[in-house]
Amino acid sequence: GWQIIASELSASFVSIVDGEEISVHGKIDRIEKNENGILRVLDYKTGSSDPTKTHIKHGEWVDLQLPLYRRLLNEMPDIEEAVANASEIQLGYFNISSKESSSGIKELKIKDELEQLINPTIQHCIEGIARCHFGEGPSSPAPKYTEQYSWICQDTNAFSDKGLSGYE
């Protein structure tokens, strides 16, 4: 029962930081609706990503891609009526995997207390970027991305504690 109403739709919004306009742009992969008036905003991902694990860690927002997409919906005249009439707006990933069992749609599950923090967190991030506050510097040595592929990044732990001196 889902109908695609838009794909690859771009939009932007402006936020004011210290009297300056900061423009935030995005392009949503897919927007669909069903007969119950639910709107679903999806981002295509290869593999089997879980949007809840990607966006929320230890009860805090760590990735705002999907919440930003929801914010951008208000700036899309092509689907203005569908957004205004939506009974609910869901966010998620459309996983495209080599395994059929890993492919499909996974919804971002947002607890009520985190829902209330979306807009303040987005604004805080925009302010941080505008003011060049990017948090702590990278850790050294960098954490492993993945055991299986650490050798591609020449992760010293993949070879030994001392690494490959000729390649450091």
Residue, then its C-alpha position, 0 to 999 in steps of 0.5 A: g500500500w505505499q505509493i512513491i510521491a517524490s524521489e531525489l527531491s532537493a530543498s534547503f532552509v535557512s538558520i540564523v546564527d550570530g546574525e548571519e544566515i546559514s543555509v542547510h541543503g539536502k536531497i531526499d532519496r525517496i518519499e512515499k505515502n500510504e492510504n492511511g496518510i502516513l508519509r515515509v522519508l527513506d534514504y537508500k543504503t547499501g548493506s543492512s544499516d539500522p537507522t536507529k543504531t546509526h542516529i542514536k547512541h547512549g540516548e543521544w543524537v549522533d547523526l541528524q541526516l533523517p531528522l534533517y530530511r524531515r525538517l526539509l519536507n516543509e521546504m518542498p512545494d512539490i509535496e506541500e499538500a501531502v506533508a500538510n495532510a500527513s497523519e504521521i511522518q516516518l523516517g528510515y532506510f531502504n537497505i539494498s543488500s546482496k542478501e535478500s533477507s537484509s534488504g528492505i525498509k528499516e524505520l528510525k525508532i525515536k523515543d519521545e524524549l529524543e523527539q523533543l531534542i531534534n530541533p534544538t540539536i539541529q540548531h546546536c549543530i548548525e551553530g557549532i559549524a558556523r562558529c567552527h566548533f567541531g569538538e575534540g580532535p581525532s584520537s591517536p591511534a584512531p579506533k579501528y573501523t573494522e577488523q576485516y578491512s583494517w589492513i586497507c587503512q593500514d591500521t597498525n593493529a592489523f600487522s603488529d603493535k609497531g606497524l609496518s615502519g616502511y609504510e607509516 
